[in-house]
């Protein structure tokens, strides 16, 4: 009997982990894991959002906004080209382009380049062929752009001359038109292939 009392006393003196303490430790591990998971997920979402913004910014810069529709026509006085005319429309998914030469901001600039001469901003006019009468090129519209070479000093384009016109909208990529005048400028209207 004495042995039994000693055994009961020993059992009462020993301490063990209770269910409450186990639950507290388990909850602490779950909370720490949840905080860690939240940090990892939010960092990943932030990174992917930044990557998406970068991709869209790159696409808007490289996407062609305008495209040439039809031919490039030169008007000649018999010895040299006096006017270059071409039609433009928006490329699929392109943003609207301001083709008003009188605009003071966000306007399209046309540059002329050949082997002997460069002019960063030529005088041009834009005429609406289809669409509303404003000079803002929008989806479904067609505008005729005409560069009067007599209005731009030094821009004489003689026979058998290669030249480049760069149409630079406020945003998006340039549209480059490179042509060579024919060996004879006798005709008054010349389709530059």
C-alpha atoms as an extended CHARMM CRD file, in Angstrom:
* protein
*
       193  EXT
         1         1  UNK       CA              0.0000000000        0.0000000000        0.0000000000  PROA      1               0.0000000000
         2         2  UNK       CA              2.8400000000        2.2590000000        0.7420000000  PROA      2               0.0000000000
         3         3  UNK       CA              4.1240000000        1.6070000000       -2.7120000000  PROA      3               0.0000000000
         4         4  UNK       CA              0.8230000000        2.5580000000       -4.2020000000  PROA      4               0.0000000000
         5         5  UNK       CA              0.8180000000        5.8900000000       -2.3780000000  PROA      5               0.0000000000
         6         6  UNK       CA              4.3110000000        6.6590000000       -3.5920000000  PROA      6               0.0000000000
         7         7  UNK       CA              3.2700000000        5.8830000000       -7.1540000000  PROA      7               0.0000000000
         8         8  UNK       CA              0.2010000000        8.1480000000       -6.9360000000  PROA      8               0.0000000000
         9         9  UNK       CA              2.3060000000       10.9430000000       -5.4580000000  PROA      9               0.0000000000
        10        10  UNK       CA              4.7990000000       10.5970000000       -8.3020000000  PROA      10              0.0000000000
        11        11  UNK       CA              2.0690000000       10.7670000000      -10.9050000000  PROA      11              0.0000000000
        12        12  UNK       CA              0.6240000000       13.9010000000       -9.3420000000  PROA      12              0.0000000000
        13        13  UNK       CA              4.0370000000       15.6080000000       -9.2390000000  PROA      13              0.0000000000
        14        14  UNK       CA              4.8690000000       14.9440000000      -12.8930000000  PROA      14              0.0000000000
        15        15  UNK       CA              3.8450000000       17.6670000000      -15.2570000000  PROA      15              0.0000000000
        16        16  UNK       CA              2.9140000000       17.1310000000      -18.8890000000  PROA      16              0.0000000000
        17        17  UNK       CA              1.8680000000       19.2550000000      -21.8680000000  PROA      17              0.0000000000
        18        18  UNK       CA             -1.7860000000       19.9990000000      -21.7320000000  PROA      18              0.0000000000
        19        19  UNK       CA             -4.1180000000       20.2410000000      -24.7320000000  PROA      19              0.0000000000
        20        20  UNK       CA             -4.3260000000       24.0110000000      -24.3580000000  PROA      20              0.0000000000
        21        21  UNK       CA             -0.5640000000       24.4460000000      -24.6200000000  PROA      21              0.0000000000
        22        22  UNK       CA             -0.4830000000       22.1880000000      -27.6690000000  PROA      22              0.0000000000
        23        23  UNK       CA             -3.2210000000       24.2310000000      -29.3100000000  PROA      23              0.0000000000
        24        24  UNK       CA             -1.3600000000       27.5020000000      -28.6450000000  PROA      24              0.0000000000
        25        25  UNK       CA              1.8390000000       26.1800000000      -30.2450000000  PROA      25              0.0000000000
        26        26  UNK       CA             -0.0910000000       24.8470000000      -33.2280000000  PROA      26              0.0000000000
        27        27  UNK       CA             -1.9050000000       28.1680000000      -33.7180000000  PROA      27              0.0000000000
        28        28  UNK       CA              1.4070000000       30.0530000000      -33.5460000000  PROA      28              0.0000000000
        29        29  UNK       CA              2.8460000000       27.8600000000      -36.3460000000  PROA      29              0.0000000000
        30        30  UNK       CA             -0.2620000000       28.4110000000      -38.4900000000  PROA      30              0.0000000000
        31        31  UNK       CA             -0.1660000000       32.1960000000      -37.9780000000  PROA      31              0.0000000000
        32        32  UNK       CA              3.5280000000       32.4010000000      -38.8590000000  PROA      32              0.0000000000
        33        33  UNK       CA              2.9610000000       30.2470000000      -41.9620000000  PROA      33              0.0000000000
        34        34  UNK       CA              0.0000000000       32.4030000000      -43.0310000000  PROA      34              0.0000000000
        35        35  UNK       CA              1.9970000000       35.6290000000      -42.6620000000  PROA      35              0.0000000000
        36        36  UNK       CA              4.8820000000       34.1400000000      -44.6190000000  PROA      36              0.0000000000
        37        37  UNK       CA              2.5060000000       32.9460000000      -47.3720000000  PROA      37              0.0000000000
        38        38  UNK       CA              0.8880000000       36.3970000000      -47.5480000000  PROA      38              0.0000000000
        39        39  UNK       CA              4.2800000000       38.0830000000      -47.9220000000  PROA      39              0.0000000000
        40        40  UNK       CA              5.3570000000       35.6640000000      -50.6560000000  PROA      40              0.0000000000
        41        41  UNK       CA              2.0740000000       35.9750000000      -52.5600000000  PROA      41              0.0000000000
        42        42  UNK       CA              1.9030000000       39.7700000000      -52.3650000000  PROA      42              0.0000000000
        43        43  UNK       CA              5.5090000000       40.0570000000      -53.5380000000  PROA      43              0.0000000000
        44        44  UNK       CA              4.7540000000       37.7490000000      -56.4440000000  PROA      44              0.0000000000
        45        45  UNK       CA              1.6190000000       39.6710000000      -57.3990000000  PROA      45              0.0000000000
        46        46  UNK       CA              3.4920000000       42.9770000000      -57.1960000000  PROA      46              0.0000000000
        47        47  UNK       CA              6.2690000000       41.5960000000      -59.4190000000  PROA      47              0.0000000000
        48        48  UNK       CA              3.8520000000       40.2210000000      -61.9970000000  PROA      48              0.0000000000
        49        49  UNK       CA              1.9470000000       43.5340000000      -62.0790000000  PROA      49              0.0000000000
        50        50  UNK       CA              5.1870000000       45.4170000000      -62.7300000000  PROA      50              0.0000000000
        51        51  UNK       CA              6.1010000000       42.9290000000      -65.4740000000  PROA      51              0.0000000000
        52        52  UNK       CA              2.6810000000       43.4200000000      -67.0810000000  PROA      52              0.0000000000
        53        53  UNK       CA              3.0820000000       47.2140000000      -67.0220000000  PROA      53              0.0000000000
        54        54  UNK       CA              6.5100000000       46.8930000000      -68.6360000000  PROA      54              0.0000000000
        55        55  UNK       CA              5.2040000000       44.6400000000      -71.3950000000  PROA      55              0.0000000000
        56        56  UNK       CA              2.2990000000       46.9800000000      -72.1670000000  PROA      56              0.0000000000
        57        57  UNK       CA              4.6070000000       50.0030000000      -72.2320000000  PROA      57              0.0000000000
        58        58  UNK       CA              6.9110000000       48.1960000000      -74.6570000000  PROA      58              0.0000000000
        59        59  UNK       CA              4.0160000000       47.1640000000      -76.8730000000  PROA      59              0.0000000000
        60        60  UNK       CA              2.6580000000       50.6850000000      -77.0730000000  PROA      60              0.0000000000
        61        61  UNK       CA              6.0740000000       51.9690000000      -78.1400000000  PROA      61              0.0000000000
        62        62  UNK       CA              6.7410000000       49.3260000000      -80.7790000000  PROA      62              0.0000000000
        63        63  UNK       CA              3.2430000000       48.8220000000      -82.1330000000  PROA      63              0.0000000000
        64        64  UNK       CA              2.7860000000       50.4760000000      -85.5100000000  PROA      64              0.0000000000
        65        65  UNK       CA              0.0960000000       53.1210000000      -85.1980000000  PROA      65              0.0000000000
        66        66  UNK       CA             -0.4140000000       54.0040000000      -88.8630000000  PROA      66              0.0000000000
        67        67  UNK       CA             -0.0540000000       52.1810000000      -92.1330000000  PROA      67              0.0000000000
        68        68  UNK       CA              0.2180000000       53.2760000000      -95.7190000000  PROA      68              0.0000000000
        69        69  UNK       CA             -2.8860000000       52.6730000000      -97.8170000000  PROA      69              0.0000000000
        70        70  UNK       CA             -2.4180000000       52.8030000000     -101.5600000000  PROA      70              0.0000000000
        71        71  UNK       CA              0.5150000000       54.2490000000     -103.4440000000  PROA      71              0.0000000000
        72        72  UNK       CA              2.8610000000       57.1510000000     -102.9700000000  PROA      72              0.0000000000
        73        73  UNK       CA              2.1750000000       59.7180000000     -105.6860000000  PROA      73              0.0000000000
        74        74  UNK       CA              4.6210000000       62.3890000000     -106.8490000000  PROA      74              0.0000000000
        75        75  UNK       CA              3.5070000000       65.4690000000     -108.7550000000  PROA      75              0.0000000000
        76        76  UNK       CA              6.1860000000       66.7350000000     -111.1490000000  PROA      76              0.0000000000
        77        77  UNK       CA              6.8470000000       70.0090000000     -112.9450000000  PROA      77              0.0000000000
        78        78  UNK       CA              8.7270000000       68.1410000000     -115.6990000000  PROA      78              0.0000000000
        79        79  UNK       CA             12.1850000000       68.1920000000     -114.0530000000  PROA      79              0.0000000000
        80        80  UNK       CA             11.6170000000       67.4840000000     -110.3570000000  PROA      80              0.0000000000
        81        81  UNK       CA              8.9410000000       66.4030000000     -107.8880000000  PROA      81              0.0000000000
        82        82  UNK       CA              6.9620000000       69.2970000000     -106.4060000000  PROA      82              0.0000000000
        83        83  UNK       CA              4.5430000000       67.3560000000     -104.1660000000  PROA      83              0.0000000000
        84        84  UNK       CA              4.4340000000       63.9200000000     -102.5130000000  PROA      84              0.0000000000
        85        85  UNK       CA              1.0010000000       62.5400000000     -101.5910000000  PROA      85              0.0000000000
        86        86  UNK       CA              0.0560000000       59.3490000000      -99.7180000000  PROA      86              0.0000000000
        87        87  UNK       CA             -2.9300000000       57.9500000000      -97.8170000000  PROA      87              0.0000000000
        88        88  UNK       CA             -2.7720000000       56.6580000000      -94.2370000000  PROA      88              0.0000000000
        89        89  UNK       CA             -5.0990000000       54.7060000000      -91.9880000000  PROA      89              0.0000000000
        90        90  UNK       CA             -4.7410000000       53.2900000000      -88.4900000000  PROA      90              0.0000000000
        91        91  UNK       CA             -3.2040000000       49.8680000000      -88.0810000000  PROA      91              0.0000000000
        92        92  UNK       CA             -5.3700000000       47.2560000000      -86.3710000000  PROA      92              0.0000000000
        93        93  UNK       CA             -5.5390000000       48.1360000000      -82.6960000000  PROA      93              0.0000000000
        94        94  UNK       CA             -3.6730000000       51.4020000000      -83.2390000000  PROA      94              0.0000000000
        95        95  UNK       CA             -4.3390000000       54.4850000000      -81.1520000000  PROA      95              0.0000000000
        96        96  UNK       CA             -5.7280000000       57.6890000000      -82.6610000000  PROA      96              0.0000000000
        97        97  UNK       CA             -3.1360000000       59.9460000000      -84.2980000000  PROA      97              0.0000000000
        98        98  UNK       CA             -3.2970000000       63.7420000000      -84.5450000000  PROA      98              0.0000000000
        99        99  UNK       CA             -2.4620000000       64.7050000000      -88.1480000000  PROA      99              0.0000000000
       100       100  UNK       CA             -3.3080000000       68.3760000000      -87.7360000000  PROA      100             0.0000000000
       101       101  UNK       CA             -0.1670000000       70.2780000000      -88.8440000000  PROA      101             0.0000000000
       102       102  UNK       CA             -1.3870000000       73.3880000000      -86.9700000000  PROA      102             0.0000000000
       103       103  UNK       CA             -1.5160000000       71.5800000000      -83.6030000000  PROA      103             0.0000000000
       104       104  UNK       CA              0.9340000000       72.8670000000      -81.0150000000  PROA      104             0.0000000000
       105       105  UNK       CA              1.1690000000       69.6860000000      -78.9270000000  PROA      105             0.0000000000
       106       106  UNK       CA              0.8350000000       65.9580000000      -79.6070000000  PROA      106             0.0000000000
       107       107  UNK       CA              1.1130000000       66.4580000000      -83.3330000000  PROA      107             0.0000000000
       108       108  UNK       CA              2.6230000000       64.2110000000      -85.9610000000  PROA      108             0.0000000000
       109       109  UNK       CA              5.9460000000       65.3290000000      -87.4300000000  PROA      109             0.0000000000
       110       110  UNK       CA              7.1660000000       64.3240000000      -90.9000000000  PROA      110             0.0000000000
       111       111  UNK       CA             10.9070000000       64.3370000000      -91.6400000000  PROA      111             0.0000000000
       112       112  UNK       CA             12.5890000000       64.2720000000      -95.0440000000  PROA      112             0.0000000000
       113       113  UNK       CA             15.9460000000       62.5480000000      -95.6270000000  PROA      113             0.0000000000
       114       114  UNK       CA             18.0140000000       61.9550000000      -98.7490000000  PROA      114             0.0000000000
       115       115  UNK       CA             21.7340000000       61.4950000000      -99.4040000000  PROA      115             0.0000000000
       116       116  UNK       CA             22.4510000000       65.2440000000      -99.4320000000  PROA      116             0.0000000000
       117       117  UNK       CA             19.7080000000       66.8960000000      -97.3720000000  PROA      117             0.0000000000
       118       118  UNK       CA             17.7370000000       66.3960000000      -94.1480000000  PROA      118             0.0000000000
       119       119  UNK       CA             14.7670000000       68.3650000000      -92.8490000000  PROA      119             0.0000000000
       120       120  UNK       CA             13.3710000000       67.3540000000      -89.4620000000  PROA      120             0.0000000000
       121       121  UNK       CA              9.9080000000       68.8850000000      -89.8500000000  PROA      121             0.0000000000
       122       122  UNK       CA              8.3820000000       69.4360000000      -93.2800000000  PROA      122             0.0000000000
       123       123  UNK       CA              5.2770000000       71.4540000000      -94.1160000000  PROA      123             0.0000000000
       124       124  UNK       CA              2.3620000000       69.1270000000      -94.8690000000  PROA      124             0.0000000000
       125       125  UNK       CA             -1.4090000000       69.1240000000      -95.1120000000  PROA      125             0.0000000000
       126       126  UNK       CA             -3.8970000000       66.4150000000      -94.1820000000  PROA      126             0.0000000000
       127       127  UNK       CA             -7.2360000000       65.9970000000      -95.9340000000  PROA      127             0.0000000000
       128       128  UNK       CA            -10.0000000000       63.6840000000      -94.7460000000  PROA      128             0.0000000000
       129       129  UNK       CA            -11.0880000000       61.1410000000      -97.3510000000  PROA      129             0.0000000000
       130       130  UNK       CA            -13.3590000000       59.0070000000      -95.1430000000  PROA      130             0.0000000000
       131       131  UNK       CA            -14.4650000000       59.7630000000      -91.5940000000  PROA      131             0.0000000000
       132       132  UNK       CA            -15.2970000000       62.9840000000      -89.7950000000  PROA      132             0.0000000000
       133       133  UNK       CA            -13.7460000000       66.2710000000      -90.8840000000  PROA      133             0.0000000000
       134       134  UNK       CA            -11.2360000000       66.6550000000      -88.0460000000  PROA      134             0.0000000000
       135       135  UNK       CA             -7.5590000000       65.8740000000      -88.5250000000  PROA      135             0.0000000000
       136       136  UNK       CA             -7.5780000000       63.1690000000      -85.8300000000  PROA      136             0.0000000000
       137       137  UNK       CA             -7.0090000000       59.8220000000      -87.5580000000  PROA      137             0.0000000000
       138       138  UNK       CA             -9.2850000000       57.2820000000      -85.8540000000  PROA      138             0.0000000000
       139       139  UNK       CA            -10.2990000000       53.6760000000      -86.5470000000  PROA      139             0.0000000000
       140       140  UNK       CA            -12.0560000000       53.3590000000      -89.9040000000  PROA      140             0.0000000000
       141       141  UNK       CA            -10.8610000000       56.7290000000      -91.2090000000  PROA      141             0.0000000000
       142       142  UNK       CA             -8.6150000000       57.4630000000      -94.1850000000  PROA      142             0.0000000000
       143       143  UNK       CA             -6.6020000000       60.6750000000      -94.5110000000  PROA      143             0.0000000000
       144       144  UNK       CA             -4.5360000000       61.9530000000      -97.4210000000  PROA      144             0.0000000000
       145       145  UNK       CA             -1.2330000000       63.5290000000      -96.4280000000  PROA      145             0.0000000000
       146       146  UNK       CA              0.3940000000       65.8870000000      -98.9030000000  PROA      146             0.0000000000
       147       147  UNK       CA              3.9380000000       67.2550000000      -98.5940000000  PROA      147             0.0000000000
       148       148  UNK       CA              4.3940000000       70.3800000000     -100.7050000000  PROA      148             0.0000000000
       149       149  UNK       CA              8.0860000000       70.3390000000     -101.5990000000  PROA      149             0.0000000000
       150       150  UNK       CA              8.0360000000       73.9490000000     -102.8050000000  PROA      150             0.0000000000
       151       151  UNK       CA              7.1020000000       75.0760000000      -99.2420000000  PROA      151             0.0000000000
       152       152  UNK       CA             10.1690000000       73.4080000000      -97.7610000000  PROA      152             0.0000000000
       153       153  UNK       CA             13.4630000000       75.0830000000      -98.6940000000  PROA      153             0.0000000000
       154       154  UNK       CA             16.0660000000       72.7880000000     -100.2370000000  PROA      154             0.0000000000
       155       155  UNK       CA             13.6800000000       69.8880000000     -100.8510000000  PROA      155             0.0000000000
       156       156  UNK       CA             14.0220000000       69.4950000000     -104.5890000000  PROA      156             0.0000000000
       157       157  UNK       CA             13.7200000000       65.8430000000     -105.5940000000  PROA      157             0.0000000000
       158       158  UNK       CA             15.1840000000       65.3990000000     -109.0920000000  PROA      158             0.0000000000
       159       159  UNK       CA             14.9660000000       62.3190000000     -111.3080000000  PROA      159             0.0000000000
       160       160  UNK       CA             16.5310000000       59.0550000000     -110.0880000000  PROA      160             0.0000000000
       161       161  UNK       CA             16.7970000000       60.2000000000     -106.4530000000  PROA      161             0.0000000000
       162       162  UNK       CA             16.1310000000       58.0120000000     -103.4120000000  PROA      162             0.0000000000
       163       163  UNK       CA             14.4330000000       59.7810000000     -100.5010000000  PROA      163             0.0000000000
       164       164  UNK       CA             12.8100000000       58.8440000000      -97.1980000000  PROA      164             0.0000000000
       165       165  UNK       CA              9.8340000000       60.3560000000      -95.3920000000  PROA      165             0.0000000000
       166       166  UNK       CA              9.5090000000       59.4630000000      -91.7010000000  PROA      166             0.0000000000
       167       167  UNK       CA              6.0090000000       59.9890000000      -90.2960000000  PROA      167             0.0000000000
       168       168  UNK       CA              6.4290000000       60.2990000000      -86.5170000000  PROA      168             0.0000000000
       169       169  UNK       CA              3.2470000000       60.2110000000      -84.4200000000  PROA      169             0.0000000000
       170       170  UNK       CA              3.3430000000       61.4680000000      -80.8050000000  PROA      170             0.0000000000
       171       171  UNK       CA              3.3420000000       57.8540000000      -79.5660000000  PROA      171             0.0000000000
       172       172  UNK       CA              4.0110000000       54.5790000000      -81.2950000000  PROA      172             0.0000000000
       173       173  UNK       CA              6.5520000000       53.6830000000      -83.9230000000  PROA      173             0.0000000000
       174       174  UNK       CA              7.5410000000       55.7010000000      -86.9910000000  PROA      174             0.0000000000
       175       175  UNK       CA              6.1280000000       54.9540000000      -90.4050000000  PROA      175             0.0000000000
       176       176  UNK       CA              8.9720000000       55.0320000000      -92.9100000000  PROA      176             0.0000000000
       177       177  UNK       CA              8.2770000000       55.6760000000      -96.5950000000  PROA      177             0.0000000000
       178       178  UNK       CA             11.3190000000       55.2130000000      -98.8340000000  PROA      178             0.0000000000
       179       179  UNK       CA             10.9920000000       55.7140000000     -102.5830000000  PROA      179             0.0000000000
       180       180  UNK       CA             13.1110000000       56.4910000000     -105.6470000000  PROA      180             0.0000000000
       181       181  UNK       CA             11.9820000000       58.9000000000     -108.3340000000  PROA      181             0.0000000000
       182       182  UNK       CA             12.0600000000       57.5210000000     -111.9130000000  PROA      182             0.0000000000
       183       183  UNK       CA             14.7490000000       58.3260000000     -114.4760000000  PROA      183             0.0000000000
       184       184  UNK       CA             12.3480000000       60.6440000000     -116.3200000000  PROA      184             0.0000000000
       185       185  UNK       CA             10.1520000000       63.2070000000     -114.5590000000  PROA      185             0.0000000000
       186       186  UNK       CA              8.2720000000       64.1760000000     -117.7740000000  PROA      186             0.0000000000
       187       187  UNK       CA              4.8690000000       62.9130000000     -116.5280000000  PROA      187             0.0000000000
       188       188  UNK       CA              3.0100000000       65.2480000000     -114.1780000000  PROA      188             0.0000000000
       189       189  UNK       CA              1.6110000000       62.4390000000     -111.9490000000  PROA      189             0.0000000000
       190       190  UNK       CA              4.0320000000       59.6360000000     -111.0360000000  PROA      190             0.0000000000
       191       191  UNK       CA              3.2320000000       56.5640000000     -108.9410000000  PROA      191             0.0000000000
       192       192  UNK       CA              6.3670000000       55.8540000000     -106.8970000000  PROA      192             0.0000000000
       193       193  UNK       CA              6.4410000000       52.0840000000     -106.4280000000  PROA      193             0.0000000000
